[in-house]
Amino acid sequence: MVCNDPLGNSLIAVLTAYFDASKTEVSLGVTSIVGYVAPLPEWERVEAEWLRAEKDWKLDRFHLTDLPRLIGHEKTPQCIGYFSEIIRNSKLVGLGPCAMGC
């Protein structure tokens, strides 16, 4: 989603859906959607830093469930912290959760 703020700056919201694979038989009827919003230059900066981090960690893409298999259980917390710092030090603003009946 792209829109302009009151100053005319383009803002981009990135929303991604992940579906739980816990194999539960009962549907709770709730979906949560979360994401981040920031001006385009900040997204470009964060994306460049994120891609460098993936290269540094030798990852094709960062996906939490893959980390123990790809880098080992011992290094996983350090890797998570590394990527978390990218978000923490950014100007991205978190959105959500937004729960809706399904």
N, C-alpha and C positions, 0 to 999 in steps of 0.2 A: 504494500500500500504506500503510495507517495502522495503527500499533500504539502502545502506551504504554511509556515507559521505566520503570525501577524507581521513580521518583518520581511516576509517574502522569501525566507530561506526554505529550501526543499527539505522535508523530513521524510524519512523512510522507516516504515515499521516492518520488521521481519518476524513472521509468525510461522512456527513449525509444529506440526502435529506428530506426536509419538503415541502409539497405542500399546497398552500394557499387554504382555503375553503371559500373564500369570495362570492362564488356563482355568479361571474360575467359572463355575457353572451359572452363577447368579450375576445378572447385569445390574449395576447400581443406578444406571440411567443418568450418569453424570459425566460430562467431558470438561476438562480444563484446558484452556488455551492461554499460553503465555508467550511473551516475546519481548523485544526491545525496540525502542524508537530513538532516532538520533538524526542530526543533519547528515547529508550525504558525505561531506568531507570526513566526518568522524567515522562513518561506516567504512570508507576507503582506508583510513588509517588503521582501524581495528582489523579489517580483513587482511591487510598486508602483514601486520604483526602476527595474526593467527596463522597465516600460511607459513611464515618463517618458523613459528613454533612447531607446526606440524612437521616441517622439514627437519628441524633440530631433533625432534623426538622420533623421526623416521616413521611417521604415520601418514597414510594416504588421506585419512580424515579422522578427526577426533570424535570417537563414539565411546562413551563411558563403559558400556558393557564389553567392548573389545579390548580394553586396556590390559587387564590381567593376562590375557592370552598373548597379546602382542609384545608387551614390554615386561611382563612378570608382576606378580603380586607385590614384590618389595618396592618397585619403582612407581607403581600406580598412584599412591597418595602424592608423591612429589610431582608427577605429571599433572594430576588434577589441580594441585596448587598453582602450578605454572600457568595453566590456562585460566584458572580463576582470577589470577592477578591481572591478566589482560583485560578481563571484563571489569574488575574492581577499579583499575586505573583509567578506565575509559569514561566517556561522557554519555554512554548508553543509558537510557532510562528504561527500567523494567516495567512491563505491563502484565497484569494478571495477578492471581488466577481469576479467570472468568468462568464460572460453572454454569452449565446449561443442562436442562433435561434432554435426554436422548431417547 
